[in-house]
Every structure is written in structure tokens, then in C-alpha cells.
Amino acid sequence: TEQILKLVKDKTLLDYLDIKAYLFFYKAKYRKAKNYFSILYSATYKLDYAYKLIDCYLFLNEIDKANKLIYILSKKYPKNSKLQKLNKKISSKQKDKIEKLKNIYKKSGKFKDLQSLVLFLLNSKKEEEAYKFLEKYIAKHPNDSNAKYWYATYLSWGGDNKKALKILENIVTDSDYRVKLLIAKIYSWNGDYVKSINYLNDIIENSGD
């Protein structure tokens, strides 16, 4: 098959991409197969390609990507039995990874390990659990402005701009332009452009960036 494929002049033909995708998949070269199935699904929106793309994600342990795609497809095809089976498979892998990340954080107690856990929980639609972990960490480390900054960032991603601003305004300093920039963004998202411009002007004039 591979020798025949070398004779194909137009490497953009869907039939060529299809054969390459399945060839890599059945040779357990999932990263390469993923790239092909991603192109095929984007070009055709065929569910068979989506199924295989999700399988590739799972073999590569890219559970976040698998979960996002299955979430979109499940909304569109709520009664699809294949998607339901894949969803159960993803849920099982999610639980395993969450437990693994929890154990890593429990052993280290480091914020970078907590951040990995929190991001995975957020991508798994477990916002409440993610925020509880952050709140417990901040309660133990009340002077950790970096943790508070990221907590505010995650809140803003979820649309809770009011709570995010409250946290940011309690930690902002004259030289912390990262915090000021996020405050400016949130004010602009809220339509409060005057306050946003004030913060942005301050950053432009004083940050040297």
C-alpha cells in the first residue's frame, strides 16, 4: 500500500488522505493518524472520521481534546450510540487522570501541580471542584499573589468577571502590569471602556514593554 501511495501525485486528494490516515492508525502511529483524521474531519464533517480522531486523542492521552470534540458532537447527535460509548470511555479516562493529578499535587503541594489539576478539571467541566482546590490553596498561602492572579484568570474565563475583579483589585501593585492588563481586559469585556483605557495607558506609559 505504501509503495502505491508514493505514486500518487496529488497528495491533497481525500482518498489519499483517507488511506494514509487509516494506515497510520492501524500501524499504531496515532500522532500522524490524528493529523490526517483532523484534516479529513474538518473537510468532510463525517462522523467516521470524528470517531477515529477521538480514538487517536485517547491513545495519545489527549483527553481534553477528546472531551471537547465529544461534547460538541453529543450536542449535535444526542442519541448517537457510538458517541455515547466513546463518552463513557472518556469519562473513565478523565477519572483516572484526575486521580493521578490529585496524587501528584498531594505529594508535592506545589502550585504548578495544582494548576495542572485545575486546568484539567476546568476542561472536564468540573469548575466547582477546580475552584475549591484553588480556594483551599489560597487559604493556606494567603500571600501567593500568583495563585490569586490565576484564580481570577480562570474565573474570567468562566464569565465571573465581578469576582475576578475583586480578587485582582486586592492584589494589584504599581509594577504588576500582568494584573493591570487582566483588569483592563475585564473592564473592556464589561463595556467599561474608560476604566479599561486608564489601565492600558498606565501600562503603555510605565511598563517599558
Phi and psi in degrees as a GROMACS rama.xvg file:
@    title "Ramachandran Plot"
@    xaxis  label "Phi"
@    yaxis  label "Psi"
@TYPE xy
-64.4154  -36.3708  GLU-2
-64.6359  -39.5893  GLN-3
-66.1886  -40.8838  ILE-4
-62.0987  -29.6414  LEU-5
-65.555  -21.806  LYS-6
-82.4331  -13.4619  LEU-7
-72.2788  125.479  VAL-8
-82.4895  -43.0067  LYS-9
-91.9943  100.886  ASP-10
-78.9219  0.906799  LYS-11
-98.108  -3.27639  THR-12
-62.3508  136.513  LEU-13
-62.2306  -35.9871  LEU-14
-62.595  -40.3478  ASP-15
-63.8325  -46.8948  TYR-16
-62.8593  -38.5607  LEU-17
-60.3065  -49.3397  ASP-18
-63.4745  -43.3144  ILE-19
-61.6924  -42.391  LYS-20
-61.0037  -50.453  ALA-21
-69.3311  -33.2578  TYR-22
-62.4177  -48.1413  LEU-23
-64.6188  -38.9049  PHE-24
-61.6775  -48.2085  PHE-25
-77.0226  -10.011  TYR-26
-95.6393  7.52582  LYS-27
63.6673  25.4437  ALA-28
-96.4553  73.0351  LYS-29
-69.1985  -30.3721  TYR-30
-66.1707  -43.5382  ARG-31
-69.2555  -40.6204  LYS-32
-60.9985  -39.8907  ALA-33
-58.3751  -44.0854  LYS-34
-60.8202  -42.5982  ASN-35
-69.6177  -45.392  TYR-36
-65.005  -32.5439  PHE-37
-63.3509  -43.5948  SER-38
-64.4587  -45.0773  ILE-39
-63.4091  -42.5721  LEU-40
-68.3625  -41.015  TYR-41
-62.6534  -31.7595  SER-42
-84.0362  -28.9342  ALA-43
-120.973  -24.465  THR-44
57.8209  28.7667  TYR-45
-77.9979  135.677  LYS-46
-64.9011  -32.8649  LEU-47
-59.1607  -37.89  ASP-48
-70.6007  -37.0731  TYR-49
-63.402  -42.3421  ALA-50
-57.9926  -47.2074  TYR-51
-68.1908  -35.2472  LYS-52
-62.9721  -43.0398  LEU-53
-63.0977  -42.2149  ILE-54
-58.3659  -42.5742  ASP-55
-60.9088  -45.6246  CYS-56
-56.4497  -43.6492  TYR-57
-68.1101  -41.1401  LEU-58
-63.3393  -33.4538  PHE-59
-87.2044  -0.0146755  LEU-60
63.4732  27.6985  ASN-61
-92.557  67.8758  GLU-62
-67.0884  -34.6107  ILE-63
-58.6469  -45.849  ASP-64
-66.9124  -40.8624  LYS-65
-62.0818  -41.5909  ALA-66
-66.3994  -40.4557  ASN-67
-63.9235  -43.6017  LYS-68
-68.3287  -42.9744  LEU-69
-66.0219  -33.1222  ILE-70
-64.2985  -45.318  TYR-71
-64.4742  -45.1685  ILE-72
-68.7596  -37.3517  LEU-73
-65.6142  -31.4492  SER-74
-66.9342  -36.2533  LYS-75
-81.4446  -35.6623  LYS-76
-128.629  70.9987  TYR-77
-64.2305  -21.7926  PRO-78
-104.582  9.68147  LYS-79
-72.8131  116.062  ASN-80
-66.9315  -35.754  SER-81
-63.8117  -43.0458  LYS-82
-65.6453  -36.5486  LEU-83
-63.4155  -40.8133  GLN-84
-65.6279  -43.1031  LYS-85
-64.4553  -36.3203  LEU-86
-62.8815  -40.8332  ASN-87
-64.8593  -39.7717  LYS-88
-63.8011  -42.7932  LYS-89
-65.5772  -42.0896  ILE-90
-59.2996  -41.0459  SER-91
-64.4489  -43.6092  SER-92
-67.9693  -35.393  LYS-93
-60.1853  -46.4912  GLN-94
-61.0272  -42.9856  LYS-95
-62.1307  -44.0582  ASP-96
-69.6871  -38.4743  LYS-97
-60.8122  -44.267  ILE-98
-63.2237  -40.3651  GLU-99
-62.9326  -45.5984  LYS-100
-67.0944  -36.0896  LEU-101
-62.1579  -43.6498  LYS-102
-65.53  -39.631  ASN-103
-61.8994  -46.0046  ILE-104
-66.5002  -39.7283  TYR-105
-60.2113  -39.2444  LYS-106
-73.4346  -38.9589  LYS-107
-91.753  -38.7908  SER-108
70.3534  8.38701  GLY-109
-85.0632  148.062  LYS-110
-66.0288  -34.8872  PHE-111
-62.2916  -34.0497  LYS-112
-75.7653  -35.425  ASP-113
-63.1116  -39.8817  LEU-114
-62.7841  -39.8004  GLN-115
-61.0939  -43.039  SER-116
-64.7381  -46.5282  LEU-117
-62.365  -45.351  VAL-118
-61.4637  -39.8153  LEU-119
-68.3963  -39.8533  PHE-120
-62.9692  -42.0979  LEU-121
-63.1512  -43.2443  LEU-122
-69.5836  -18.6064  ASN-123
-94.0382  11.8138  SER-124
64.0069  33.9497  LYS-125
-116.374  57.9212  LYS-126
-61.4373  -43.6198  GLU-127
-60.9726  -43.393  GLU-128
-65.3775  -41.2777  GLU-129
-60.3859  -46.0377  ALA-130
-65.8072  -34.3136  TYR-131
-63.988  -40.2903  LYS-132
-62.8251  -43.0296  PHE-133
-64.0902  -43.3701  LEU-134
-64.3151  -38.7332  GLU-135
-66.184  -40.6188  LYS-136
-63.8786  -45.8725  TYR-137
-65.5262  -34.7575  ILE-138
-63.0801  -34.5243  ALA-139
-81.4201  -24.9314  LYS-140
-128.335  67.889  HIS-141
-62.7477  -16.5711  PRO-142
-99.3548  6.30549  ASN-143
-84.4997  90.6274  ASP-144
-69.2919  -27.0374  SER-145
-65.2658  -43.1487  ASN-146
-63.4437  -40.2008  ALA-147
-67.2191  -37.9752  LYS-148
-60.4143  -46.8677  TYR-149
-69.2228  -34.3582  TRP-150
-60.8158  -45.223  TYR-151
-62.5591  -39.2575  ALA-152
-60.3404  -47.8794  THR-153
-64.2171  -38.5864  TYR-154
-61.9723  -40.7425  LEU-155
-66.2943  -34.6261  SER-156
-60.8428  -36.2864  TRP-157
-85.8507  0.351696  GLY-158
90.9197  2.46379  GLY-159
-89.1374  69.3856  ASP-160
-69.7057  -31.2222  ASN-161
-63.4268  -48.0355  LYS-162
-68.4171  -38.8512  LYS-163
-60.6109  -45.2159  ALA-164
-62.4737  -39.9737  LEU-165
-59.9361  -42.7482  LYS-166
-66.2583  -47.34  ILE-167
-63.9157  -40.6465  LEU-168
-70.1913  -17.9091  GLU-169
-85.7588  -14.7455  ASN-170
-116.466  -7.48828  ILE-171
-65.6386  138.308  VAL-172
-126.73  168.317  THR-173
-58.9494  -33.8411  ASP-174
-99.2968  -3.64381  SER-175
-90.6553  83.4842  ASP-176
-75.7138  -20.3109  TYR-177
-63.4078  -45.0278  ARG-178
-66.3548  -43.6386  VAL-179
-61.3817  -38.3111  LYS-180
-65.3584  -41.2149  LEU-181
-66.4784  -38.4758  LEU-182
-60.8221  -44.5366  ILE-183
-60.8899  -41.9429  ALA-184
-61.9466  -45.6014  LYS-185
-64.6952  -41.37  ILE-186
-60.6373  -39.2559  TYR-187
-68.959  -38.4123  SER-188
-63.0538  -32.3307  TRP-189
-82.6022  -4.21755  ASN-190
83.9695  7.76835  GLY-191
-92.9454  74.694  ASP-192
-71.6202  -28.9157  TYR-193
-63.5789  -48.2552  VAL-194
-64.8734  -39.5971  LYS-195
-60.4488  -46.1678  SER-196
-62.3239  -39.4276  ILE-197
-58.9278  -45.3301  ASN-198
-66.741  -41.7992  TYR-199
-64.967  -40.6337  LEU-200
-60.8734  -41.1801  ASN-201
-61.9407  -43.0896  ASP-202
-64.1128  -46.1981  ILE-203
-62.7873  -41.5799  ILE-204
-75.673  -31.2057  GLU-205
-118.202  -14.5081  ASN-206
-80.0772  -26.1363  SER-207
75.1316  8.54595  GLY-208
